[in-house]
Amino acid sequence: MRHVVDWDGKNLPEEMKSLPPGRYAVRLIDEPAALTAEEEEGIQQAMASLAAGQGRSLDEARDRVLRALKR
């Protein structure tokens, strides 16, 4: 599970107070990571599929995402 933290550099953010004890790696995400060529191709294929009328309903898409998150 990912947690996004907005930090002012002084006060402990609420998002961090809810985390269990442990070791965490934190990195600045102000600049989003670039897509890989494979990710870009996947988006292009998805857009072509939608344009061809082969999209999924919102309920189907939600179900797929929820199933993937349970893995």
Backbone torsions as a table, in degrees:
resi	resn	phi	psi	omega
1	MET	NA	137.3	179.4
2	ARG	-101.1	147.2	175.2
3	HIS	-126.1	131.4	175.7
4	VAL	-103.7	130.0	-175.2
5	VAL	-119.7	127.7	169.9
6	ASP	-100.0	118.1	-173.1
7	TRP	-123.7	135.0	178.9
8	ASP	-87.0	0.2	179.3
9	GLY	85.8	-0.6	-177.6
10	LYS	-126.6	-57.7	-173.9
11	ASN	-93.0	145.8	178.6
12	LEU	-71.9	121.0	-178.7
13	PRO	-67.0	149.4	177.5
14	GLU	-55.6	-37.2	-178.9
15	GLU	-59.1	-32.6	-178.6
16	MET	-81.4	-29.2	-179.8
17	LYS	-65.2	-27.3	-177.3
18	SER	-86.5	-7.2	-178.7
19	LEU	-77.1	144.1	176.3
20	PRO	-72.3	159.5	177.3
21	PRO	-57.4	147.5	178.8
22	GLY	157.7	-174.2	178.4
23	ARG	-100.3	135.9	-177.9
24	TYR	-130.3	143.4	172.8
25	ALA	-103.4	126.4	-177.4
26	VAL	-118.9	135.8	176.0
27	ARG	-140.1	150.4	179.8
28	LEU	-71.5	131.5	-178.0
29	ILE	-119.7	24.0	178.8
30	ASP	-59.2	-32.4	176.8
31	GLU	-105.2	113.4	-179.2
32	PRO	-64.9	148.3	178.2
33	ALA	-68.2	143.8	177.1
34	ALA	-70.8	148.6	177.0
35	LEU	-72.1	146.9	173.2
36	THR	-75.8	166.2	177.7
37	ALA	-60.6	-37.4	179.4
38	GLU	-65.8	-42.3	178.1
39	GLU	-64.8	-42.9	178.5
40	GLU	-60.8	-44.1	178.2
41	GLU	-62.3	-40.6	178.1
42	GLY	-61.7	-40.8	177.6
43	ILE	-65.5	-42.7	178.2
44	GLN	-60.5	-42.6	178.8
45	GLN	-64.9	-40.6	178.9
46	ALA	-64.1	-41.5	179.2
47	MET	-64.9	-39.9	178.0
48	ALA	-64.7	-39.9	178.2
49	SER	-62.3	-44.4	177.7
50	LEU	-63.2	-43.1	-179.9
51	ALA	-62.8	-28.5	-179.9
52	ALA	-86.8	4.2	178.8
53	GLY	79.5	20.6	-177.9
54	GLN	-105.2	28.0	-178.3
55	GLY	-76.7	174.3	178.1
56	ARG	-108.7	155.0	175.7
57	SER	-72.1	164.1	178.1
58	LEU	-59.0	-42.2	179.9
59	ASP	-62.6	-42.2	178.7
60	GLU	-64.5	-43.0	-179.7
61	ALA	-64.3	-43.5	179.3
62	ARG	-61.2	-44.2	179.4
63	ASP	-60.6	-41.5	179.7
64	ARG	-64.5	-42.4	179.7
65	VAL	-65.1	-44.8	179.9
66	LEU	-62.9	-39.5	176.9
67	ARG	-63.8	-42.0	-179.6
68	ALA	-65.2	-35.6	-179.2
69	LEU	-69.8	-25.5	-179.1
70	LYS	-76.8	-13.7	-178.7
71	ARG	-67.1	NA	NA
